[in-house]
């Protein structure tokens, strides 16, 4: 009798075990199928995916957090088999002794975790909804754009209820949802960052900035660190001067291109003791990830790519004057910050110690102000310093013009005809690079000295009217306005490429082709086809703005020289004793130019020859410099 009972018990146990194992296998297979990835991914791959598909990842921060929380909870769960093996191997007193009990505990544990995750996600979404309702009640006069943003946010919230991120969904699911995602993301992106509510916060809960997406900060930080490795001069200056704090107490307002190299400049100013506020001088050239990285660090930066004109001036205004901060130095690129301060805050400009200007257009404006006695503070023209002229104006365009054309148009350059308007330093760099790529280059020029230089370099000097109808590529590099106007564009051949390598967007008369008889067709980022009634297409790059920054990147080494020059100019103005500089425009002292160059020689393993005492006396110069008089032309 006892033997029969034992046999029945053993049989029951075996049956229970078989059922449990069968049940657990079925659940494991279902779980495996549910979470099967299309390919293994890493954190870096996921970041690149988000960067490439920015429009699809533009979820509000609150939704992104709830989505990430739910996804992490699911992905961190152990499989049933793993839990079973771990529990069976353990010897804790509360572990059931039968397999059926183990399975029951595992299933119960998974159900509890899933319920907790769902509850947490639901609570987060409910809180977000309540906050938005309160904001609506507090702002009954909300604009149509804000209401549109709210609709888009709610649409994203419904999408975020899925526990698996878009990068892990199946191909069929992606195809079904791509249209809805694109529409909602377009709505969200169409709202200016300064109009979005609530304001973005960094990890320190600070809101004194305005960027496109603070979530890009980690990627932007990597860009800055990478750029810093290619900027030996400014890093050497930072290390040698950080203990002296030469800019302690300085308040620098910057209006320049915002990219990874500029971020290195900004962080150098901070380490030298300054406080800063920064905006962009170009509505297209801002690297959004870099701006986010600066904002995450607590730097008041107001910039994003593809700004409107109103946004552009609003950002500059946010940096010029606040209740608790006003600048005593301006670092300008193009003269926009100086112009707005003279126009809107004329009393405050007298409190400046000086202005540093780095572009031809901005320098021209300063000289005009000086001639009319409207320049009330000293200014240093770093655009015409030797290091800036040769590297930023000559070598940088020479490196980048080919990349601009290749990256944007995929055009075979060899054998084509290019017309370069202007043969200054920028024009020389562009013409030299194009000639090296096999392009037939023609040059336009108003200055007979520059014209004879072009002839000696092997280029034919013509007028725009002579070559506009035969040129395949037209590049402006003059710093002037209306170099290429509507009548010229009407004569250009089908498929001709038009771009600007000068400073501002005034060299190409873009307004004249924004008419009802022409069709604008966006092909890719910074590339537009303008279609004439007869079907002719003109390829316009960067909408007429500076192409090597809006369509490409500046070499870090060139930026290092330019940024180091700017820092030296700021230090000179800030530390100069009263009376050294009057309300006029000055060049950077020659000795400082030489010091900037010397900081970069080590990266080439270059060694300078030192004069003997006899040679010093013969030449009448010091072995420590300056080695050339101010009138010397390099």
Rosetta blueprint (number, residue, H / E / L):
1 X L
2 X H
3 X H
4 X H
5 X H
6 X H
7 X H
8 X H
9 X H
10 X H
11 X H
12 X H
13 X H
14 X H
15 X H
16 X H
17 X H
18 X H
19 X H
20 X H
21 X H
22 X H
23 X H
24 X H
25 X H
26 X H
27 X H
28 X H
29 X H
30 X H
31 X H
32 X H
33 X H
34 X H
35 X L
36 X L
37 X L
38 X L
39 X L
40 X L
41 X L
42 X L
43 X H
44 X H
45 X H
46 X H
47 X H
48 X H
49 X H
50 X H
51 X H
52 X H
53 X L
54 X H
55 X H
56 X H
57 X H
58 X L
59 X L
60 X L
61 X H
62 X H
63 X H
64 X H
65 X H
66 X H
67 X H
68 X H
69 X H
70 X H
71 X H
72 X H
73 X H
74 X H
75 X H
76 X L
77 X L
78 X L
79 X L
80 X H
81 X H
82 X H
83 X H
84 X H
85 X H
86 X H
87 X H
88 X H
89 X H
90 X L
91 X L
92 X L
93 X L
94 X L
95 X L
96 X L
97 X L
98 X L
99 X H
100 X H
101 X H
102 X H
103 X H
104 X H
105 X H
106 X H
107 X H
108 X H
109 X H
110 X H
111 X H
112 X H
113 X H
114 X H
115 X H
116 X H
117 X H
118 X H
119 X H
120 X H
121 X H
122 X H
123 X H
124 X H
125 X H
126 X H
127 X H
128 X H
129 X H
130 X H
131 X H
132 X H
133 X H
134 X H
135 X H
136 X H
137 X H
138 X H
139 X L
140 X L
141 X L
142 X L
143 X L
144 X H
145 X H
146 X H
147 X H
148 X H
149 X H
150 X H
151 X H
152 X H
153 X H
154 X H
155 X H
156 X H
157 X H
158 X H
159 X H
160 X L
161 X L
162 X L
163 X L
164 X L
165 X L
166 X H
167 X H
168 X H
169 X L
170 X L
171 X H
172 X H
173 X H
174 X H
175 X H
176 X H
177 X H
178 X H
179 X H
180 X H
181 X H
182 X H
183 X H
184 X H
185 X H
186 X H
187 X H
188 X H
189 X H
190 X L
191 X L
192 X L
193 X H
194 X H
195 X H
196 X L
197 X L
198 X L
199 X L
200 X L
201 X L
202 X L
203 X L
204 X L
205 X L
206 X L
207 X L
208 X L
209 X L
210 X E
211 X L
212 X L
213 X L
214 X H
215 X H
216 X H
217 X H
218 X H
219 X H
220 X H
221 X H
222 X H
223 X H
224 X H
225 X H
226 X H
227 X H
228 X H
229 X H
230 X L
231 X L
232 X H
233 X H
234 X H
235 X H
236 X H
237 X H
238 X H
239 X H
240 X H
241 X H
242 X L
243 X L
244 X L
245 X L
246 X L
247 X L
248 X L
249 X L
250 X L
251 X E
252 X E
253 X E
254 X E
255 X E
256 X E
257 X L
258 X L
259 X L
260 X H
261 X H
262 X H
263 X H
264 X H
265 X H
266 X H
267 X H
268 X H
269 X H
270 X H
271 X H
272 X L
273 X L
274 X L
275 X E
276 X E
277 X E
278 X E
279 X E
280 X E
281 X L
282 X L
283 X L
284 X L
285 X L
286 X L
287 X L
288 X H
289 X H
290 X H
291 X H
292 X H
293 X H
294 X H
295 X H
296 X H
297 X L
298 X L
299 X L
300 X E
301 X E
302 X E
303 X L
304 X L
305 X L
306 X L
307 X L
308 X L
309 X H
310 X H
311 X H
312 X H
313 X H
314 X H
315 X H
316 X H
317 X H
318 X H
319 X H
320 X H
321 X E
322 X L
323 X L
324 X L
325 X L
326 X E
327 X L
328 X L
329 X E
330 X E
331 X E
332 X E
333 X L
334 X L
335 X L
336 X H
337 X H
338 X H
339 X H
340 X H
341 X H
342 X H
343 X H
344 X H
345 X L
346 X L
347 X L
348 X H
349 X H
350 X H
351 X H
352 X L
353 X L
354 X E
355 X E
356 X E
357 X E
358 X L
359 X L
360 X H
361 X H
362 X H
363 X H
364 X H
365 X H
366 X H
367 X H
368 X H
369 X H
370 X H
371 X H
372 X L
373 X L
374 X L
375 X L
376 X L
377 X L
378 X L
379 X E
380 X E
381 X E
382 X L
383 X L
384 X L
385 X L
386 X H
387 X H
388 X H
389 X H
390 X H
391 X H
392 X H
393 X H
394 X H
395 X H
396 X H
397 X H
398 X H
399 X H
400 X H
401 X H
402 X H
403 X H
404 X H
405 X H
406 X H
407 X H
408 X H
409 X H
410 X L
411 X L
412 X L
413 X L
414 X L
415 X L
416 X L
417 X E
418 X E
419 X E
420 X E
421 X E
422 X L
423 X L
424 X L
425 X H
426 X H
427 X H
428 X H
429 X H
430 X H
431 X H
432 X H
433 X H
434 X H
435 X H
436 X H
437 X L
438 X L
439 X L
440 X E
441 X E
442 X E
443 X E
444 X E
445 X L
446 X L
447 X L
448 X H
449 X H
450 X H
451 X H
452 X H
453 X H
454 X H
455 X H
456 X H
457 X L
458 X L
459 X L
460 X E
461 X E
462 X L
463 X L
464 X H
465 X H
466 X H
467 X H
468 X L
469 X L
470 X L
471 X L
472 X L
473 X E
474 X E
475 X E
476 X E
477 X L
478 X L
479 X L
480 X L
481 X L
482 X L
483 X L
484 X E
485 X L
486 X H
487 X H
488 X H
489 X H
490 X H
491 X H
492 X L
493 X L
494 X L
495 X L
496 X E
497 X E
498 X E
499 X E
500 X E
501 X L
502 X L
503 X L
504 X L
505 X L
506 X L
507 X L
508 X E
509 X L
510 X H
511 X H
512 X H
513 X H
514 X L
515 X L
516 X L
517 X L
518 X L
519 X E
520 X E
521 X E
522 X E
523 X E
524 X E
525 X L
526 X L
527 X E
528 X E
529 X E
530 X E
531 X E
532 X L
533 X L
534 X L
535 X L
536 X L
537 X E
538 X E
539 X E
540 X E
541 X E
542 X H
543 X H
544 X H
545 X L
546 X E
547 X H
548 X H
549 X H
550 X H
551 X L
552 X L
553 X L
554 X L
555 X L
556 X H
557 X H
558 X H
559 X H
560 X H
561 X H
562 X H
563 X H
564 X H
565 X H
566 X H
567 X H
568 X H
569 X H
570 X H
571 X H
572 X H
573 X H
574 X H
575 X H
576 X L
577 X L
578 X L
579 X L
580 X L
581 X L
582 X L
583 X L
584 X L
585 X E
586 X E
587 X E
588 X L
589 X L
590 X H
591 X H
592 X H
593 X H
594 X H
595 X H
596 X H
597 X H
598 X H
599 X H
600 X H
601 X H
602 X H
603 X H
604 X H
605 X L
606 X L
607 X L
608 X L
609 X L
610 X L
611 X L
612 X L
613 X H
614 X H
615 X H
616 X H
617 X H
618 X H
619 X H
620 X L
621 X L
622 X L
623 X L
624 X L
625 X L
626 X L
627 X L
628 X L
629 X L
630 X L
631 X L
632 X L
633 X L
634 X L
